[in-house]
């Protein structure tokens, strides 16, 4: 039985390990031999011999992930390694992120303010006021 698959005892009928799992060892006898992809990794297709690392801008925060979840607006994920690609980070005050799947946040431009963590848009200064400093929180 090839890697990424398992075969029933005494059978040559191969079955792929399900999405979200992998099997790096040949001649596995049961589906229990398929291992869940660890946190920070995913396996999108059946029959995989390894998992892929979660990409930056996305989250793979469960064992056995079969897909990545793009970080929503107001968050970002700059990491790709197994230890840190677990959850999306909120944009800090003074910055914002209007789009999903981003690796960083944008600094709030002059004339706007970003006074909340996790902002998905910059707020224009009220009429009659102006903020000349980029990254302002008020």
C-alpha positions as CSV (number, residue, x, y, z in Angstrom):
1,X,0.0,0.0,0.0
2,X,1.6,3.4,-1.0
3,X,2.1,6.3,1.4
4,X,-0.9,8.5,1.7
5,X,-3.2,5.4,1.5
6,X,-4.2,2.5,3.7
7,X,-5.3,-1.0,2.7
8,X,-7.6,-3.3,4.6
9,X,-6.0,-6.3,6.3
10,X,-5.1,-8.9,3.5
11,X,-6.5,-6.6,0.8
12,X,-4.9,-4.9,-2.1
13,X,-7.7,-2.4,-2.4
14,X,-6.2,1.0,-1.5
15,X,-8.1,3.8,0.2
16,X,-6.8,7.3,0.4
17,X,-6.4,8.9,3.8
18,X,-9.1,11.6,4.1
19,X,-8.5,15.4,3.6
20,X,-7.0,16.9,6.7
21,X,-4.9,13.8,7.3
22,X,-1.6,12.3,6.0
23,X,0.2,9.0,6.0
24,X,4.0,9.0,5.5
25,X,4.5,5.3,6.0
26,X,3.8,2.6,3.3
27,X,1.8,-0.5,4.0
28,X,-0.7,1.0,6.5
29,X,-3.6,-1.3,7.3
30,X,-6.4,0.9,8.6
31,X,-7.7,4.5,8.4
32,X,-6.5,4.9,12.0
33,X,-3.0,4.9,10.5
34,X,-3.8,8.3,8.9
35,X,-2.6,11.1,11.1
36,X,-4.4,14.4,11.5
37,X,-2.5,17.4,10.2
38,X,-1.2,19.3,13.3
39,X,-2.2,22.9,14.1
40,X,-0.5,25.3,11.7
41,X,-0.8,22.8,8.8
42,X,-3.5,21.5,6.4
43,X,-4.1,18.8,3.8
44,X,-6.6,19.8,1.1
45,X,-6.8,16.5,-0.8
46,X,-7.2,12.9,0.1
47,X,-4.1,10.6,-0.2
48,X,-1.4,12.9,1.0
49,X,1.9,11.8,2.4
50,X,2.5,15.1,4.3
51,X,0.6,18.3,5.2
52,X,1.3,21.8,3.9
53,X,2.2,24.6,6.2
54,X,-0.5,27.3,6.6
55,X,0.3,30.3,4.4
56,X,0.7,33.8,5.7
57,X,-2.5,35.8,5.7
58,X,-4.4,32.7,6.8
59,X,-5.2,30.5,9.8
60,X,-5.0,26.8,10.4
61,X,-5.8,26.6,14.1
62,X,-7.3,23.1,14.3
63,X,-5.9,19.6,14.2
64,X,-7.0,17.9,11.0
65,X,-7.5,21.1,8.9
66,X,-8.3,20.4,5.3
67,X,-8.2,24.0,4.2
68,X,-6.9,27.4,5.3
69,X,-9.2,30.2,6.6
70,X,-8.2,33.6,5.3
71,X,-7.8,36.1,8.1
72,X,-10.8,38.5,8.1
73,X,-10.5,42.2,7.6
74,X,-9.2,44.0,10.7
75,X,-6.7,41.1,11.2
76,X,-3.5,39.8,9.7
77,X,-1.1,36.8,9.9
78,X,2.5,37.4,9.0
79,X,3.8,33.9,9.9
80,X,4.0,30.7,7.9
81,X,5.7,28.3,10.3
82,X,4.0,25.6,12.4
83,X,4.5,27.3,15.8
84,X,3.0,30.7,14.9
85,X,0.5,30.2,12.0
86,X,-2.3,29.3,14.4
87,X,-4.5,32.3,14.6
88,X,-5.0,35.7,13.1
89,X,-3.8,38.8,14.9
90,X,-5.9,42.0,15.4
91,X,-4.6,45.1,13.8
92,X,-3.2,47.3,16.5
93,X,-4.6,50.8,17.2
94,X,-3.3,53.3,14.7
95,X,-3.7,50.8,11.8
96,X,-6.4,49.0,9.8
97,X,-6.9,46.3,7.3
98,X,-9.9,46.4,4.9
99,X,-9.2,43.1,3.2
100,X,-9.1,39.4,4.1
101,X,-6.0,37.3,3.9
102,X,-3.4,40.0,4.6
103,X,0.1,39.7,6.1
104,X,0.1,43.1,7.7
105,X,-2.0,46.1,8.5
106,X,-1.9,49.6,6.9
107,X,-0.9,52.6,9.0
108,X,-3.8,55.0,9.4
109,X,-3.2,57.9,7.0
110,X,-3.0,61.6,7.8
111,X,-6.5,63.1,8.0
112,X,-7.9,59.9,9.5
113,X,-7.7,58.1,12.8
114,X,-7.8,54.4,13.9
115,X,-8.8,54.2,17.6
116,X,-9.7,50.5,17.9
117,X,-7.8,47.3,17.7
118,X,-9.0,45.2,14.8
119,X,-10.1,48.1,12.6
120,X,-11.2,47.2,9.1
121,X,-11.3,50.9,8.0
122,X,-9.8,54.3,8.9
123,X,-12.2,56.9,10.3
124,X,-12.1,60.3,8.6
125,X,-11.5,63.2,11.1
126,X,-14.7,65.1,11.9
127,X,-15.5,68.3,10.0
128,X,-13.4,71.2,11.2
129,X,-10.6,69.0,12.5
130,X,-7.5,67.5,11.0
131,X,-4.9,65.0,12.1
132,X,-1.6,65.5,10.4
133,X,0.2,62.5,11.9
134,X,-0.1,59.0,10.2
135,X,-0.9,56.2,12.6
136,X,-3.1,58.4,14.9
137,X,-5.5,56.9,17.3
138,X,-7.6,60.1,17.8
